[in-house]
């Protein structure tokens, strides 16, 4: 079991970090002037990070939807830096984009970038993580993040009569905050914090390399912990590595959100309790459609929520562990 866990997590680490650089170099050229024609529509995209396979998959599918129509997508990696992302929005506008896809690093301070786009009359399609000032956006296409956290809590309440819970958070990303809030609200409504205690919490930024040392510290501070709720799969992988290193794997339940291939394999093998699946292919398809609407007659809906689904050892089988859904 230990070797299987380490192999899956190790592969994720080895692939995710170099892949982000390779992806940008191969698929996201900085200058498309040689390929540009007057008949093409140029779109831009900037993500909070490309050091996460979820955003790579999201971008690949967006690119496919756009290039099938003969148009172009320019992609930028904000590398978890909101100031950098705001500047990327400015650069994409200067490159001639007619609409921008945005996954904000921070849900509030991203407003500066939104105002840059608004002044240039460039519609912004928010994907995956919401922004505070939605009046500056054309449309938001999001997973049902609150429901994702609630589904994890509901499964925990069915599985155990009590739990000592550690939360791995990313509070500056509204999507992550909503997942944790859905989890907490469900426990509050359907049980109580006397039997289901929050014994620790830490900021992982949704990154595996941050989650592992944070989890190691929290395990020392809360030696009675037996459950983890992580905002996303990379954070859960970091937590799993710390749990395994502490020799506590047999007692822990581990929940997360994403539905990545690695997480589905761990759930199938009962090394992880559940992952609540997002559907990046559906999100990308809907976001592309809304971007074309925004350029044309305008978006007919201001917010589109894509349902999520909890995957456990009993329900994960129909979902391929070799790719996303």
C-alpha positions as CSV (number, residue, x, y, z in Angstrom):
1,X,0.0,0.0,0.0
2,X,2.8,2.4,0.9
3,X,4.7,1.8,-2.3
4,X,1.5,2.3,-4.4
5,X,0.8,5.6,-2.6
6,X,4.3,6.8,-3.0
7,X,4.4,5.8,-6.7
8,X,1.2,7.7,-7.5
9,X,2.1,10.8,-5.6
10,X,5.7,10.7,-6.9
11,X,4.5,10.5,-10.5
12,X,2.2,13.5,-9.9
13,X,5.1,15.6,-8.5
14,X,7.5,14.5,-11.3
15,X,4.9,15.3,-14.0
16,X,3.1,18.4,-12.8
17,X,6.1,20.8,-12.3
18,X,8.0,20.1,-15.5
19,X,4.8,19.8,-17.4
20,X,3.8,23.3,-16.6
21,X,6.9,24.7,-18.2
22,X,6.7,22.3,-21.2
23,X,3.1,23.1,-21.7
24,X,3.7,26.8,-21.8
25,X,6.7,26.4,-24.2
26,X,4.9,24.0,-26.6
27,X,1.3,25.2,-26.5
28,X,1.4,28.8,-25.5
29,X,3.6,30.9,-27.7
30,X,4.2,34.5,-26.7
31,X,3.9,35.9,-30.2
32,X,1.3,34.6,-32.7
33,X,1.9,37.3,-35.3
34,X,3.2,34.8,-37.9
35,X,0.0,32.8,-37.7
36,X,-2.5,35.7,-37.3
37,X,-4.9,36.6,-40.0
38,X,-7.7,39.2,-40.1
39,X,-10.3,36.5,-40.1
40,X,-9.2,34.9,-36.9
41,X,-10.6,35.7,-33.5
42,X,-7.8,36.0,-30.9
43,X,-8.7,34.9,-27.3
44,X,-6.5,35.1,-24.2
45,X,-6.5,33.0,-21.1
46,X,-4.7,33.5,-17.8
47,X,-4.8,30.9,-15.0
48,X,-3.8,31.2,-11.4
49,X,-1.2,28.5,-12.0
50,X,-0.2,26.0,-14.7
51,X,1.6,23.9,-12.0
52,X,-1.7,22.0,-11.7
53,X,-2.8,19.4,-14.3
54,X,-6.4,20.5,-13.8
55,X,-5.6,23.9,-15.5
56,X,-3.6,22.3,-18.2
57,X,-6.5,20.0,-19.1
58,X,-8.9,23.0,-18.9
59,X,-6.7,25.0,-21.3
60,X,-6.1,22.1,-23.7
61,X,-9.9,21.7,-24.0
62,X,-10.5,25.4,-24.4
63,X,-7.8,25.5,-27.1
64,X,-9.5,22.6,-28.9
65,X,-12.9,24.3,-28.9
66,X,-11.4,27.5,-30.2
67,X,-9.0,26.1,-32.8
68,X,-11.8,23.9,-34.2
69,X,-13.4,27.2,-35.4
70,X,-10.1,28.4,-36.9
71,X,-9.4,30.8,-34.1
72,X,-6.4,31.3,-31.7
73,X,-5.9,31.1,-27.9
74,X,-3.0,32.8,-26.1
75,X,-2.3,31.3,-22.6
76,X,-0.5,32.9,-19.7
77,X,0.5,31.5,-16.3
78,X,0.1,33.9,-13.4
79,X,2.2,31.5,-11.1
80,X,0.1,32.4,-8.1
81,X,0.8,36.1,-8.4
82,X,-2.2,38.4,-8.8
83,X,-0.1,41.4,-9.8
84,X,1.5,39.4,-12.5
85,X,-1.9,38.2,-13.7
86,X,-3.2,41.8,-13.8
87,X,-0.3,42.6,-16.0
88,X,-0.9,39.6,-18.2
89,X,-4.4,40.9,-18.9
90,X,-2.9,44.1,-20.1
91,X,-0.4,42.2,-22.3
92,X,-3.2,40.1,-23.8
93,X,-5.2,43.1,-24.7
94,X,-2.1,44.7,-26.3
95,X,-1.7,41.4,-28.3
96,X,-5.2,42.0,-29.8
97,X,-7.4,39.5,-28.0
98,X,-11.2,40.0,-28.3
99,X,-12.1,38.1,-25.1
100,X,-10.2,36.8,-22.0
101,X,-10.7,33.7,-19.9
102,X,-9.7,34.3,-16.3
103,X,-9.1,32.0,-13.4
104,X,-8.2,34.6,-10.7
105,X,-5.3,34.1,-8.3
106,X,-7.3,36.1,-5.7
107,X,-11.0,36.7,-5.9
108,X,-10.9,40.3,-4.6
109,X,-7.6,41.9,-5.9
110,X,-8.2,40.5,-9.3
111,X,-10.6,43.5,-9.8
112,X,-7.7,45.6,-11.0
113,X,-7.2,43.3,-14.0
114,X,-11.0,43.2,-14.6
115,X,-11.0,47.0,-14.8
116,X,-8.2,47.0,-17.3
117,X,-10.2,44.7,-19.5
118,X,-13.4,46.8,-18.9
119,X,-11.7,50.0,-20.0
120,X,-10.6,48.3,-23.2
121,X,-14.1,46.9,-23.8
122,X,-12.8,43.3,-23.7
123,X,-15.3,40.8,-22.2
124,X,-13.9,38.5,-19.4
125,X,-15.2,35.0,-19.0
126,X,-14.4,33.8,-15.4
127,X,-13.7,30.0,-15.2
128,X,-13.3,27.7,-12.2
129,X,-12.9,30.3,-9.4
130,X,-15.2,33.3,-9.0
131,X,-14.3,37.0,-8.6
132,X,-15.9,39.4,-6.2
133,X,-17.0,42.1,-8.6
134,X,-19.0,40.1,-11.1
135,X,-20.4,43.3,-12.7
136,X,-17.0,43.6,-14.5
137,X,-17.4,40.2,-16.1
138,X,-19.4,38.9,-19.1
139,X,-20.1,35.5,-17.6
140,X,-18.8,33.0,-15.0
141,X,-18.6,29.3,-15.6
142,X,-17.9,27.5,-12.3
143,X,-18.0,24.1,-10.7
144,X,-20.6,23.8,-7.9
145,X,-17.8,24.3,-5.3
146,X,-20.0,24.7,-2.3
147,X,-21.8,21.5,-3.1
148,X,-18.5,19.7,-3.5
149,X,-17.6,20.4,0.1
150,X,-21.0,19.5,1.2
151,X,-20.8,16.1,-0.5
152,X,-17.5,15.3,1.2
153,X,-19.1,16.2,4.6
154,X,-22.2,14.0,3.9
155,X,-20.0,11.0,3.1
156,X,-17.9,11.6,6.3
157,X,-21.1,11.7,8.4
158,X,-22.3,8.4,6.9
159,X,-18.9,6.8,7.4
160,X,-18.1,7.8,11.0
161,X,-19.8,8.7,14.2
162,X,-17.1,11.2,15.1
163,X,-14.0,12.7,13.6
164,X,-11.1,15.0,14.4
165,X,-10.7,17.0,11.3
166,X,-7.8,18.9,9.7
167,X,-8.6,21.4,6.9
168,X,-6.2,22.3,4.1
169,X,-7.3,25.6,2.7
170,X,-6.6,28.2,0.0
171,X,-8.5,31.2,1.4
172,X,-7.6,33.7,-1.3
173,X,-9.2,31.5,-4.0
174,X,-13.0,31.8,-3.6
175,X,-13.5,28.4,-5.1
176,X,-11.4,26.8,-2.4
177,X,-13.1,28.8,0.3
178,X,-16.5,27.8,-0.9
179,X,-15.6,24.1,-0.8
180,X,-14.4,24.3,2.8
181,X,-17.5,26.4,3.7
182,X,-19.8,23.8,2.2
183,X,-18.1,21.1,4.2
184,X,-18.3,23.0,7.5
185,X,-21.9,24.2,7.0
186,X,-23.0,20.6,6.3
187,X,-21.4,19.3,9.5
188,X,-23.0,22.2,11.4
189,X,-26.4,21.5,10.0
190,X,-26.4,17.7,10.1
191,X,-24.2,16.9,13.1
192,X,-22.2,19.0,15.6
193,X,-18.7,20.2,16.3
194,X,-18.6,18.3,19.5
195,X,-18.4,15.0,17.7
196,X,-16.9,16.3,14.5
197,X,-14.2,18.7,15.7
198,X,-12.0,20.9,13.6
199,X,-8.6,20.3,15.3
200,X,-6.4,22.2,12.9
201,X,-6.3,24.1,9.6
202,X,-3.5,25.3,7.3
203,X,-3.0,27.2,4.1
204,X,-1.7,25.0,1.3
205,X,-2.4,27.4,-1.7
206,X,-3.7,24.3,-3.4
207,X,-0.1,23.1,-4.0
208,X,1.3,19.7,-3.2
209,X,4.7,21.1,-2.2
210,X,3.0,23.4,0.3
211,X,0.5,21.0,1.7
212,X,3.0,18.3,2.8
213,X,5.0,20.5,5.3
214,X,1.8,22.2,6.5
215,X,0.2,18.8,7.2
216,X,3.4,17.5,9.0
217,X,3.2,20.5,11.3
218,X,-0.6,20.1,11.9
219,X,-0.1,16.4,12.7
220,X,2.2,17.4,15.5
221,X,-0.1,20.0,16.8
222,X,-3.2,17.7,16.6
223,X,-2.0,14.2,17.3
224,X,-5.5,12.9,17.6
225,X,-6.5,14.0,14.1
226,X,-8.0,11.3,11.9
227,X,-9.6,13.1,8.9
228,X,-8.5,15.6,6.3
229,X,-10.6,17.8,4.1
230,X,-8.4,19.3,1.4
231,X,-9.6,21.9,-1.0
232,X,-8.2,20.1,-4.0
233,X,-6.4,16.9,-5.0
234,X,-2.8,18.3,-5.0
235,X,-3.3,19.4,-1.4
236,X,-4.7,15.9,-0.5
237,X,-1.6,14.3,-2.1
238,X,0.7,16.4,0.1
239,X,-1.4,15.5,3.1
240,X,-1.3,11.8,2.2
241,X,2.5,11.9,2.0
242,X,2.7,13.5,5.4
243,X,0.2,11.0,6.9
244,X,2.1,8.1,5.4
245,X,5.4,9.5,6.7
246,X,3.9,9.7,10.2
247,X,2.7,6.1,10.0
248,X,-0.9,7.1,10.4
249,X,-2.4,6.0,7.1
250,X,-4.6,3.3,8.6
251,X,-6.7,5.7,10.7
252,X,-7.1,8.6,8.3
253,X,-10.0,9.5,6.0
254,X,-8.9,11.9,3.2
255,X,-11.3,13.9,1.2
256,X,-10.7,16.4,-1.6
257,X,-12.1,18.0,-4.7
258,X,-11.0,17.6,-8.4
259,X,-11.4,14.1,-9.7
260,X,-7.9,14.0,-11.1
261,X,-6.7,10.7,-12.6
262,X,-4.2,10.2,-9.7
263,X,-6.9,10.8,-7.1
264,X,-9.3,8.4,-8.8
265,X,-6.7,5.7,-8.7
266,X,-6.0,6.3,-5.0
267,X,-9.8,6.2,-4.3
268,X,-10.2,3.0,-6.3
269,X,-7.3,1.4,-4.3
270,X,-8.8,2.7,-1.0
271,X,-5.7,4.8,-0.3
272,X,-7.9,7.9,-0.3
273,X,-11.5,8.2,0.8
274,X,-13.1,10.3,-1.9
275,X,-12.6,13.0,-4.4
276,X,-15.4,15.2,-5.6
277,X,-15.1,15.3,-9.4
278,X,-15.1,18.5,-11.4
279,X,-15.7,18.3,-15.1
280,X,-13.2,20.4,-16.9
281,X,-14.3,19.3,-20.4
282,X,-17.8,20.6,-19.7
283,X,-16.5,23.8,-18.2
284,X,-14.2,24.5,-21.2
285,X,-17.0,23.8,-23.7
286,X,-19.4,26.1,-21.9
287,X,-16.8,28.8,-21.4
288,X,-15.8,28.8,-25.1
289,X,-19.5,29.1,-26.1
290,X,-20.0,32.0,-23.7
291,X,-16.9,33.8,-25.0
292,X,-18.2,33.7,-28.6
293,X,-21.6,34.9,-27.3
294,X,-19.8,37.8,-25.4
295,X,-18.1,38.9,-28.6
296,X,-21.3,38.7,-30.5
297,X,-24.7,39.4,-29.1
298,X,-23.7,39.0,-25.4
299,X,-24.0,36.3,-22.8
300,X,-27.5,35.2,-22.1
301,X,-26.6,33.9,-18.6
302,X,-24.3,35.7,-16.2
303,X,-23.4,32.6,-14.1
304,X,-23.3,28.9,-15.2
305,X,-22.8,26.3,-12.5
306,X,-21.5,22.9,-13.6
307,X,-22.6,20.0,-11.2
308,X,-20.0,17.9,-9.4
309,X,-20.0,14.3,-8.3
310,X,-18.5,12.5,-5.3
311,X,-16.3,9.6,-6.3
312,X,-15.8,6.9,-3.6
313,X,-14.4,3.4,-3.9
314,X,-18.0,2.3,-4.7
315,X,-18.7,4.8,-7.4
316,X,-15.4,5.6,-9.1
317,X,-15.3,2.5,-11.4
318,X,-17.1,4.1,-14.3
319,X,-14.6,7.0,-14.4
320,X,-11.4,6.3,-16.2
321,X,-8.3,6.7,-14.0
322,X,-6.2,7.5,-17.1
323,X,-7.8,10.9,-17.7
324,X,-10.2,13.6,-16.6
325,X,-14.0,13.5,-17.0
